[in-house]
Amino acid sequence: MLCGLEYGEFCELVIIQRSASVKIASIETIRLEEFPAIIWVQVKTDSGHVGLGETFFGPRAVAGCIHEMFAPMLIGKDPLAIERHWRDMFDMANAYGYAGAEARAISAIDIALWDIAGQVAGQPIYNMLGGACRNKVRTYNTTGQYGDNKDMEMAIVDAGTLAKSLVDEGITAMKWAFTDQFADINRGTHISNEDLKLLLKPVEDIRAAVGDQLEVANDGHGRWNLNSAIKIGKAMDHLDMMWQEELIQPTNVDSHLRLADEVDAPICVSERLISKYQFREYLKAGAAEVVMPDLIWTGGITETKKICTMAEAEQRPVAPHDMTGPVNVFACAHISMNAPNVFLMESCRAFYGKGGWYEKVLETNIKVVDGYMLAPEGPGLGTRLRKDVFERSDLTVEVTDEPGNHFHWGGHESPVFEVVGDRGERRVQYRESWTGADPDMVSQQNKR
């Protein structure tokens, strides 16, 4: 007991007391020309805490969402009210469609807020989520490449040698898009028997080189129609594939069910599903045999934790998606340590390994030892951007440090009226912020 409180209650009280004096002071977006698809987000507080987030693809659109919509909503707010902020941002975005740059922006901000929460509590994020189920997670290598690494090329032209090199490092699973170049021929509407035999060759070479020491998954990138996907999946079944990922686009639950019925390998639904709402349809129908949320697209740590819980209720395994940026790997590592049904984590040795690019931007790199990704150390995410990132000539930084009075008609607050007064004396009155003009259409108006 401590001052009449149990230890856990005391920690919660301390966090609440700390957060009462901590406010969001600014939100900045950071881009480097060398990595044109990546955008980082830093949420800074008046107490000096800096939370780091990240997302991937369309960075200028993401920056627009952050600085025009979300940052003005958050400046001056408590950074630890993460669930409330997520809901406010989602409701604002969902007034006109959430599953694009808006969702990616929410994801990046959410990660940064969790980073701050961990720093305030002095705990890694996985402890903030309920504690660790494990201290390491098995990782599989997706064969990207960077610098002198040639894994992406070897996956097709010398897959046996690639497989041996992975096994020598203790890595026991890999993934590549073995079908992509064949989809180029006719937009995935048909694959001939001749091309199908050629498609199988790299995986056959892997089996000849290392046998069953290395599990192999295929990523179809959603480029095939159902008939072709079934043909490909069946043709690869004798190679004991770890899963078939996105052979078709996740736009039709019934087609995924048909694919799952026809193909022996588990059918993986992946990064194109955004939020728990889209994953729900596939989980409920039984169409998601492996669940692969992309944390920096689907809604951040807050939403990915919920998706993992939904998958757990359906007794489905989770393997978080990667092949983007280094902050995503850290955030996914925290989810992987916490969620009991995570069985595998994606990573790319060309990115995190010797000569990779993660070490060019992060102070602390992720650790992979003997095929396992280790739990991040330290409070929050366990890493931050290197100081010399901000000295680079290809740097672009945008900052929002002022709150806004921007309300959307379909968002989380009415722009015109509010309901006030105690029960029995309720009334509707104008908001103090109401100027007499729609704030979505007019930038400045004198108050009434």
C-alpha positions in Angstrom: 0.0 0.0 0.0 1.2 3.5 -0.7 -0.7 6.4 0.8 -3.8 4.2 1.1 -3.6 3.3 -2.6 -2.6 0.1 -4.3 0.5 0.5 -6.4 -1.4 0.3 -9.7 -3.9 2.9 -8.5 -1.0 5.1 -7.5 0.6 4.8 -10.9 -2.7 5.7 -12.6 -3.1 8.7 -10.2 0.4 9.9 -11.0 -0.2 9.7 -14.7 -3.5 11.6 -14.4 -1.8 14.3 -12.3 1.0 14.6 -14.8 -1.3 14.7 -17.8 -3.4 17.5 -16.2 -0.5 19.9 -16.8 0.7 18.5 -20.1 -0.8 20.0 -23.3 -0.1 19.6 -27.0 1.9 22.6 -28.1 2.6 21.8 -31.7 2.3 19.2 -34.4 4.9 19.0 -37.2 5.3 16.9 -40.3 8.7 15.9 -41.6 9.7 14.7 -45.0 12.9 13.8 -46.7 13.3 13.7 -50.5 15.4 10.6 -50.3 12.4 8.7 -48.9 9.5 10.3 -50.9 6.7 8.0 -49.7 7.4 8.5 -46.0 6.1 11.2 -43.7 6.9 11.5 -40.0 4.9 13.3 -37.4 6.1 14.8 -34.2 3.6 15.9 -31.5 5.3 18.2 -29.1 4.0 19.1 -25.6 4.5 22.2 -23.4 6.3 19.9 -21.0 9.0 18.9 -23.5 7.7 15.5 -24.5 8.0 14.7 -28.2 6.0 11.9 -29.6 7.0 10.3 -32.9 4.6 8.9 -35.6 4.8 7.8 -39.2 2.8 6.8 -42.2 3.5 5.9 -45.8 2.2 7.0 -49.3 0.9 10.3 -50.5 2.8 12.3 -47.9 1.6 15.8 -49.1 -2.0 14.7 -48.9 -1.3 13.4 -45.4 0.3 16.6 -44.4 -2.7 18.5 -45.7 -5.0 16.4 -43.5 -2.9 17.0 -40.5 -2.4 20.7 -40.8 -5.8 21.6 -42.1 -8.0 19.3 -40.0 -6.4 17.4 -37.2 -3.7 19.6 -35.7 -6.0 22.6 -35.1 -8.3 20.2 -33.2 -5.6 19.0 -31.0 -3.4 22.0 -30.1 -3.9 22.8 -26.4 -5.5 19.4 -25.6 -4.3 16.7 -23.2 -2.1 14.3 -25.2 -3.1 11.3 -23.0 -6.8 11.5 -24.1 -5.9 9.2 -26.9 -9.2 7.4 -27.4 -11.1 10.7 -27.4 -8.8 12.2 -29.9 -9.0 9.1 -32.2 -12.8 9.3 -32.2 -12.8 13.1 -32.8 -10.4 12.7 -35.8 -12.3 9.7 -37.2 -15.7 11.4 -36.9 -14.3 14.5 -38.6 -12.8 12.5 -41.5 -15.8 10.1 -41.8 -18.1 13.0 -42.7 -16.7 12.6 -46.2 -14.8 9.3 -46.3 -12.1 8.3 -43.9 -10.1 5.5 -45.7 -7.4 7.4 -47.5 -5.0 10.1 -46.5 -7.2 10.9 -43.5 -6.8 7.4 -42.0 -3.0 7.6 -42.6 -2.9 10.9 -40.9 -4.9 9.6 -37.9 -2.6 6.6 -37.7 0.6 8.7 -37.6 -0.8 11.1 -34.9 -2.1 8.2 -32.9 1.3 6.5 -32.7 2.9 9.8 -31.6 0.3 10.2 -28.8 1.0 6.6 -27.6 4.7 7.5 -27.6 4.0 10.5 -25.4 1.8 8.4 -23.1 4.7 5.9 -22.6 7.2 8.7 -21.9 4.9 10.3 -19.3 4.4 6.9 -17.6 8.0 5.8 -18.0 6.8 2.6 -19.7 7.1 1.0 -23.1 3.9 1.1 -25.1 3.3 -2.6 -24.8 3.0 -2.2 -21.0 0.5 0.7 -21.5 -1.6 -1.7 -23.7 -1.8 -4.3 -20.9 1.6 -5.8 -20.6 3.7 -8.2 -22.6 2.7 -11.7 -23.7 6.2 -12.3 -24.9 9.6 -10.5 -25.1 10.3 -11.4 -28.7 8.3 -12.3 -31.8 9.3 -14.5 -34.8 9.9 -12.3 -37.9 9.7 -13.1 -41.6 11.7 -11.4 -44.2 10.0 -9.6 -47.1 12.6 -9.3 -49.9 12.9 -5.6 -50.4 16.3 -4.2 -51.2 18.4 -1.1 -50.4 22.1 -0.2 -51.1 24.2 -3.3 -51.8 21.4 -5.7 -50.7 19.8 -7.5 -53.8 17.2 -9.6 -52.0 14.3 -8.4 -54.3 16.1 -9.5 -57.4 17.3 -12.8 -55.9 13.8 -13.8 -54.9 13.2 -14.4 -58.6 16.6 -15.0 -60.3 18.4 -16.9 -57.5 15.8 -17.8 -54.9 17.7 -20.9 -53.6 20.7 -18.8 -52.6 18.5 -16.2 -51.1 16.8 -18.9 -49.0 20.1 -20.3 -47.7 21.3 -16.8 -46.7 18.1 -16.3 -44.7 18.3 -19.6 -43.0 21.9 -18.9 -42.1 20.8 -15.8 -40.2 18.2 -17.8 -38.3 15.2 -16.4 -40.3 12.6 -19.1 -40.8 10.0 -17.5 -43.1 10.0 -15.1 -46.1 7.5 -13.5 -48.4 7.6 -12.1 -51.9 5.2 -11.1 -54.8 6.1 -14.1 -57.0 3.0 -13.4 -59.2 3.4 -9.7 -60.0 5.2 -9.8 -63.3 2.6 -12.3 -64.6 -0.3 -10.0 -63.7 1.3 -7.3 -65.9 0.5 -9.3 -69.0 -3.3 -8.8 -69.0 -4.1 -7.1 -65.6 -4.5 -10.4 -63.9 -7.5 -11.6 -66.0 -5.8 -14.9 -67.0 -2.6 -17.0 -66.5 -1.5 -19.6 -69.0 -0.2 -23.0 -68.0 3.2 -22.1 -69.4 3.4 -18.9 -67.3 2.1 -20.8 -64.3 5.0 -23.2 -64.4 7.4 -20.3 -64.7 5.7 -18.6 -61.7 6.3 -21.7 -59.5 10.0 -22.0 -60.3 11.4 -19.6 -57.6 9.4 -21.4 -54.8 10.5 -24.7 -56.1 14.1 -23.6 -56.0 13.6 -22.5 -52.4 12.2 -26.0 -51.5 15.1 -27.7 -53.3 17.7 -25.5 -51.5 16.4 -25.5 -47.9 13.4 -27.9 -47.8 11.0 -27.0 -45.1 13.5 -24.9 -43.1 12.0 -21.8 -44.6 8.2 -21.0 -44.7 7.2 -19.1 -47.8 4.3 -16.7 -48.4 3.1 -15.1 -51.6 1.7 -11.6 -51.9 -0.6 -11.1 -54.9 -1.0 -7.3 -54.4 -4.7 -7.7 -55.3 -3.9 -7.9 -59.0 -5.8 -11.0 -60.0 -9.4 -11.9 -60.7 -11.0 -14.7 -58.8 -10.6 -17.4 -61.5 -6.9 -16.7 -61.9 -6.4 -16.4 -58.1 -7.9 -19.9 -57.6 -5.8 -21.3 -60.4 -2.6 -19.8 -58.9 -3.4 -20.8 -55.3 -4.2 -24.4 -56.2 -1.0 -24.6 -58.4 1.1 -23.4 -55.4 -0.6 -25.6 -52.8 1.8 -28.5 -53.2 4.7 -26.2 -52.2 3.0 -25.8 -48.7 2.7 -22.0 -48.8 2.5 -20.2 -45.5 -0.3 -18.1 -46.8 -1.7 -16.4 -50.0 -2.0 -12.7 -49.4 -4.3 -10.4 -51.4 -4.5 -12.5 -54.6 -7.7 -10.6 -55.2 -8.6 -7.1 -54.0 -10.5 -7.0 -50.7 -13.6 -5.5 -52.2 -15.8 -8.6 -52.0 -16.2 -10.8 -49.0 -18.0 -13.6 -50.9 -15.1 -13.9 -53.4 -12.6 -14.2 -50.5 -14.7 -17.0 -49.0 -14.8 -18.8 -52.4 -11.0 -18.4 -52.6 -10.5 -19.8 -49.1 -12.7 -22.8 -50.0 -10.8 -23.6 -53.1 -7.2 -23.0 -51.9 -5.5 -25.1 -49.2 -3.1 -22.3 -48.1 -4.5 -19.8 -45.6 -6.0 -16.7 -47.2 -4.5 -13.5 -45.7 -6.3 -10.2 -45.8 -4.0 -7.3 -45.4 -3.2 -3.6 -45.5 -6.0 -2.4 -47.8 -8.6 -3.0 -45.1 -8.8 0.2 -43.1 -10.2 0.3 -39.5 -12.0 -2.3 -37.4 -15.1 -1.7 -39.4 -13.7 -3.1 -42.6 -11.9 -5.9 -40.9 -15.1 -6.8 -39.1 -16.9 -7.9 -42.3 -14.1 -10.3 -43.3 -13.7 -11.7 -39.8 -17.4 -12.2 -39.3 -17.7 -14.0 -42.6 -14.7 -16.2 -41.9 -12.9 -14.8 -45.0 -9.8 -13.7 -43.1 -7.7 -16.7 -42.2 -4.6 -14.6 -41.5 -5.2 -11.0 -40.3 -2.6 -8.5 -41.4 -3.4 -4.9 -40.3 -1.1 -2.2 -41.5 -0.7 -0.1 -38.3 0.2 3.1 -40.1 -2.8 2.9 -42.5 -5.6 1.3 -40.5 -5.8 3.7 -37.6 -2.6 3.5 -35.5 -1.9 1.6 -32.3 -5.4 2.3 -30.9 -7.2 0.7 -33.9 -4.7 -2.1 -34.4 -5.1 -3.3 -30.9 -8.9 -3.5 -31.4 -8.5 -5.4 -34.6 -6.2 -7.9 -32.9 -8.8 -8.4 -30.2 -11.5 -8.9 -32.8 -9.3 -11.5 -34.6 -8.7 -13.2 -31.2 -12.5 -13.6 -30.7 -12.6 -15.4 -34.1 -9.6 -17.5 -33.2 -7.6 -16.0 -36.1 -3.8 -15.3 -36.0 -2.4 -11.8 -36.6 0.8 -10.9 -38.5 1.2 -7.1 -38.7 2.1 -5.6 -42.0 5.4 -3.8 -42.7 7.6 -2.9 -45.7 7.2 0.9 -45.1 9.2 2.9 -42.5 11.1 2.3 -39.3 8.6 3.8 -36.9 6.0 1.4 -38.1 8.3 -1.5 -37.2 8.6 -0.2 -33.6 4.9 0.4 -33.3 4.1 -3.1 -34.6 6.7 -4.6 -32.3 4.8 -3.1 -29.3 1.5 -4.6 -30.6 3.3 -7.9 -31.3 4.6 -8.1 -27.7 1.1 -7.3 -26.3 -1.5 -9.1 -28.5 -1.7 -12.8 -27.6 -2.7 -13.9 -31.1 0.2 -12.3 -33.0 2.3 -15.1 -34.4 4.7 -13.4 -36.8 6.0 -9.9 -37.6 7.0 -8.7 -41.1 10.4 -7.0 -41.5 12.9 -6.3 -44.2 16.6 -7.0 -43.5 17.6 -4.7 -46.4 16.1 -1.9 -44.4 17.0 -2.7 -40.8 20.2 -4.6 -41.3 23.8 -3.5 -41.9 23.9 -0.9 -44.6 20.1 -0.4 -44.4 18.4 3.0 -44.2 16.6 2.8 -40.9 19.9 3.7 -39.1 20.1 6.8 -41.2 17.0 8.3 -39.6 16.6 6.7 -36.2 18.7 7.0 -33.1 17.9 3.4 -32.0 17.3 0.7 -34.6 15.0 -2.3 -34.1 16.8 -5.5 -33.1 16.4 -8.8 -34.8 18.4 -11.8 -33.4 18.2 -15.4 -34.7 15.0 -14.7 -36.6 13.2 -13.0 -33.7 12.4 -9.3 -33.3 13.1 -8.2 -29.8 10.9 -6.1 -27.6 11.8 -2.4 -27.9 13.5 -1.0 -24.8 12.8 2.3 -22.9 9.7 4.4 -22.5 7.2 5.0 -25.3 8.2 3.7 -28.7 11.8 3.3 -27.7 13.3 5.4 -30.5 13.3 8.9 -32.0 14.6 10.7 -35.1 18.3 11.4 -35.2 19.2 15.0 -34.6 21.1 15.2 -37.9 17.8 14.5 -39.8 17.0 18.1 -39.1 20.2 19.3 -40.7 19.7 17.6 -44.0 19.3 19.6 -47.2 16.4 17.5 -48.5 14.3 18.2 -45.4 10.8 19.7 -45.4 9.1 20.5 -42.1 5.6 22.0 -41.6 4.4 23.1 -38.2 1.0 23.9 -36.7 1.1 25.5 -33.3 -2.2 27.3 -33.0 -5.7 25.8 -32.3 -8.4 26.4 -34.8 -12.2 27.0 -34.7 -12.8 24.7 -37.6 -16.0 22.6 -37.3 -17.4 20.4 -39.9 -21.2 19.9 -40.4 -20.7 16.1 -40.2 -17.8 16.1 -37.8 -17.6 15.8 -34.1 -19.2 19.2 -33.1 -21.9 21.5 -34.5 -20.5 24.8 -35.8 -23.5 26.9 -35.0 -25.3 25.9 -31.8 -24.7 24.2 -28.5 -27.0 22.8 -25.8 -26.5 24.4 -22.4 -28.1 24.5 -18.9 -29.0 22.0 -16.2 -31.8 19.5 -16.6 -35.1 21.2 -16.6 -33.5 24.4 -17.8 -31.9 23.2 -21.1 -31.7 25.6 -24.0 -30.0 25.9 -27.4 -27.8 28.9 -27.9 -25.2 30.1 -30.4 -21.6 29.0 -29.9 -19.2 31.7 -28.9 -17.1 30.7 -31.9 -20.0 31.2 -34.4 -19.2 34.0 -36.8 -22.3 33.9 -38.9 -20.7 32.1 -41.8 -19.9 28.5 -42.5 -16.3 28.0 -41.4 -15.8 25.4 -44.1 -16.5 28.0 -46.8 -15.2 31.3 -45.3 -11.9 31.6 -43.6 -12.5 34.8 -41.5 -15.6 36.6 -40.3 -16.3 39.0 -37.5 -18.1 37.5 -34.6 -21.9 38.1 -34.2 
